[in-house]
C-alpha cells in the first residue's frame, strides 16, 4: 500500500498543470510584467523544503512531483529574467 497522501499528490498535480500554463503564456507573448520574481523564488524555496522533508521523513515517489514543480517554477523564473528587460524598455516607448 502507498505511504503517501493522495491529497498531497492532488495538490502537487494541480500545480504541475498550472505552471506550464504560465510558462506557455510567457513563451507565447514574451510578456512577464505582473509576475513577481520574489513570489516565484518563495515558491521554489517551498518546494525545496518539501523535497527536504520527503528526503528526511517520508521518502516516497511524491518527491519527484516536488522536484518537477520546482523545475517548472525555476524555468518560469528564468523566462522572467530573460524577458523583463525588453518588457520594461517597450513600456518606456
Order of alpha helices (4+ residues) and beta strands (2+ residues): alpha-alpha-alpha
